[in-house]
Amino acid sequence: DKGTSGLLLVAKTEKYLDHLKNLFKKRKIKKRYLALVSGEVSIDGTIEMPIGRSLRQFGRFKVREDGKISETHFKRETVINFSGRKYSLVSVDLKTGRTHQIRVHFQYLGWPLVGDKTYGGEMNLGIDRPFLHATEIYLVNPESKMMHFESKIPTDLNNLLKKMGYEDQK
């Protein structure tokens, strides 16, 4: 997604590309994200709602009965009270990887991502992109070795959390 920071997988060879495609197809790659959403979310949960293209707005996706199966797991890390409003910092684990999946699922439940103007997120907190960061990826390489990659939260998102009074960043 445009504006999402963090880890990105890139294959340097055709062999590795085929391996990664196979892992994604079999859902053997574990991806974890950190997001800041408006509102107080449940302690943890699973969102299983189908996602498809919006018929009314080009480039947007939405929960649709005829969409593709989509599964998002989340865990609330903390609730932040700021300027009379509540926000939730959540870690997100994708079981499927649909376009805009995290953004669509949280918006559908009434918890849009901060900074996400496409899906109704708050835009007055000082960031100009969705608060969404790919923090971890786990996968098995072609030699059957487990690989784990991590990315620390970037400065702009970290600064927003500090401004909101949250100091215990990952």
Steps between C-alpha positions, in 0.01 A plus 500: 500500500620848419623671814559180696851489644713208605604170353460400138602169343695517174630198307843537339472184291228318308546200731441710811202673337340161432573397860340816641195464274456144624530608865243777451264263318523249786477781759836400650630855540413665829468878483446726800403867486458781752205736451344791686124516469234741621294361787543236764525156340436166668792343688557268207300348222464361153335673208374258235321705237523467121661790313435613143535806283267789570252542217458870574852627569792417272806360678315424821406170652225410743342214688273329247306174511642402161857597597797274571533333839717721722624432852667748733607427859575786737614564855452831678835617632370807681228764507618861475287787627588816308309827461183351645501202260607138522738328260620139495846383406455150357727229369351327197570155361372433148388152404409620150655786309227690317556851369432755778388214727597655835366840403170359371440263791562759771297767318213252465495451877503876561869526592667669200878534496630839608622692195307288249305752295385232253312306766388779733790522745575812703726739313565768763765323709808598301561206265406494134480125451327207666655402833594153378845343534614151395701402808583130452515229237566130560567257216693185413765552232557251213762323716231438769651752744255712701557869430375787717521868409405800714456871436483764771224756488603802285558849637174658381283234664717489812478879532120485482490240777727718716281805430203293618685410822588141414867427572522119494559448128623175352 
